[in-house]
Amino acid sequence: MKRNLLPRYALFLVGLFVASMGVAFSAKAGLGTSPVASVAYSVSLITPVLSLGTWLNLLSVIHIITQILVQKFKCNYAEIAIQAVLAFVYGYLSDFSCWLIRNIAVNSYPMQLLYMFLGCLILALGLWIQYKGGVAMLPGEAMNRAISRVTGRKYENVKIFFDVLYIIISTVICLVFLGELKGVREGSIFAAIAVGNIMKLFNRLYNRYFAAYTPTA
């Protein structure tokens, strides 16, 4: 099992980069990002001194602190450390991905819709690759898992609750500081509905066409 750990972490890192490209495409569309990134994106619009990736890093710190408090400090600190490293890698990858597509012009609503869809598709692929890596979780998802275990609530229900909460917080931030909805729009709602279902589609396609050729470790 340990022999396969390095390639699994490599696969997870590939998933992080792909997911960061999904966030970048969603940001480029300007129709709102995925729920978990919407708060960081909204704040980055009103305080451009710090980048989207930096705000994602700060949000990850909040997620980690919440995990520790919810579990009353009885948590796996090695796993927490891994989460922190991966979260900061993800934040900087998000900035790098935004830089990669910085010169692309999106100047019409149909183009915005196209980039919104591409962002969700790429994000779902990245998350699915991370899932297939099976070695770690980013702090946001790990926080949901910790709350699920402590409260006995289903993980899916905890995730839905926080996705809705992120959208509400982003909406308030945009309306109060920008006077309009920019960080959270139709793209955020579409991402909340579509990303999970696209991941299920990737999983069905993988199980149907590729699973038989994949070593089981």
N, C-alpha and C positions, 0 to 999 in steps of 0.2 A: 504493500500500500504506500509506504514512504517513497518507494522508487517512482511512483506515479504522481507524487505531490508537486514536483516542480513543473511538469507540463500542465497540470491542472491549474496552478497559480498563473502560468503563462496564458492559458485560455481565459481565465478570469480577467487578467489585465487587458487582453484583446477585447473582451466584452465591455470593460470600462471605457476604452477608447471609442468603441462603436457607439455606446450609449451617449458619450459626451458629444459625438457628432450629431446624434439625434437632438440633443438639447440645443446645439448650435443652430441646426436647421430650423427648429421651432422658434428660437429667438429671432432668427433672420426673417421668418414669416411675419412676425409682429402681431400675431393673433393670440398670443398667450402661450405659455409653455406647459409642460406636464405639472400636475398639482404639486408634487414634492419640490419642483424647481421654481414654482411660481412666486413664492415669497422672496427668495433670493433675487429672482429676476426683477420683481417689482421694486425692491429696495435699491437695486443697482441702477434703476432708471432715475431715482430721485437723488442718489448719492453716487455719481459716476467716479468719485475719487477712488472707490474700491470696485474691482471688477466683479463680474458674475461669479467667476470661480472662487474668488475670495469670500463672497457672501455665502456660497455653497459650503465652503470650509467652516465658516462660523456657524451655519445652521447644523452642520455635522457635529460640532462641539456641543451644541444644545442637545442633540439627539443622544450623544454619548453620556452626558451628565444625567439626562433623564433616565437612561437605562440603569445607571449606577444607583440612582435614588430609588427607582421603582423596585429594584432587587435588594434594597437596603444594604448596599455595598457587598453583597454576597454574589459576586459575578466572576466570570473568568477574565482576569485582567490581561492575560496573554491575548485572548480574543479581542478585548477592547483595544489593545495596542495595535493589533493587525487592522482592525476597523479604522482606527485613526489614520494610520499610514495610507490605507487604500482610499479613504475619504479625501485626504489632501491630494493624493495622486489624481483622483477624479476631478477635484476642483481645478487643478492646474491643467488637466487635459481638456476641460470645458473651455478654459480661456484659449488654449492652443487651437481647439477646433473652431472657435469663433474667429480666431485670427486667420485660419486657413481659408475660410469662405468670406472674409471681410470685403472683398472686392466684387462680390456677386450683387447685382442690383435686382431688387424685388420691388417693382414700381407699379404693380397692378393687383387688384384683388384676386383674379384667377391665379396669378403667380404666388400670392400669399397662401391661397388654399393649397396649391401644389406643394409648397415648401412645408406647410403645416402637415400635410399627409406624409411627405417624405420624412419629416422629423419624427412622427409617431412610428412609422415603419422602422426607421433606423434605431430609434430608442428601444422598441420592442425586441429587435434583433439583438441589441447589445445586452439587454436584461436577460434574454433567453440564453445567450452565450455564458453570461455570468452564472446563471442557474446550472447550466451543464458543467461548468467548472466545479461547482459543488464544494468549494473550500472556504468561502467567507461570505459575509453579508455587509453591505454598506450600513452605516449607523442608523439611517432612517428606517430601513427594513428591520434591522436588529432591535431597534426600539419597539417597533410594532410587535415583534415576536416576544420580547420581554414582558410587555404589558399583557399580551395574550396569555402567557404562561401564569402570570401573577393573578390576573383577574378571572381566568377561566373563560374569557370571551374568545370566540373564534378569531383566528388570525385575520381572515378575510374581512370580518366586521370591524376589527380595529383599524385595518388599513383604510377601509372606506371612510371611517370616521375622521381619520387624520387627513385624508385626501380632501374631504369636504371642508375641514377646518382650514387647511392651507388655502383653498380657494376663497373662503370667507375673509381670511386675514389679508390676502393679496388684494381682494376687492376693496376692503376698507382702506388699505394703504394707498391704492391708486386714486380712489375717490377723494380722500382727504388731502393728499399731497400733489396730485396731478390734475384733479378735477375731471378725470376721464378714466375709462377702463383701458389700460394698456398691458399691464403685466398678466392680467387674467381676462380672457375673452372666449370666443367660441372655440379657439384652439385648445384651451384648458379643459373645457367640457368634453370635446372630442377625444383628447388624450386620455382622460379619465375612463372613458367608455371603451376606446379602441385598443389601447396598448395591451391590456390583459388578454383581450380576444385575439389579437395578432400573435401574441406569444403562444396561445393555445394552438393557433394554426401552424406556427413553426414547429411545435412539438408533434403535431399530427403528421406533418410532412416528414419530419425526421424519423419518427417511429415507422412510417410506412416505407420510406425509400432508403434510409441510411443506417438504422439501428442495427441491422443484421451484420453490417460491416465494421461496427465499432467494437473494439475490445472492451471487456467488462472489468478490467483490472484484476 
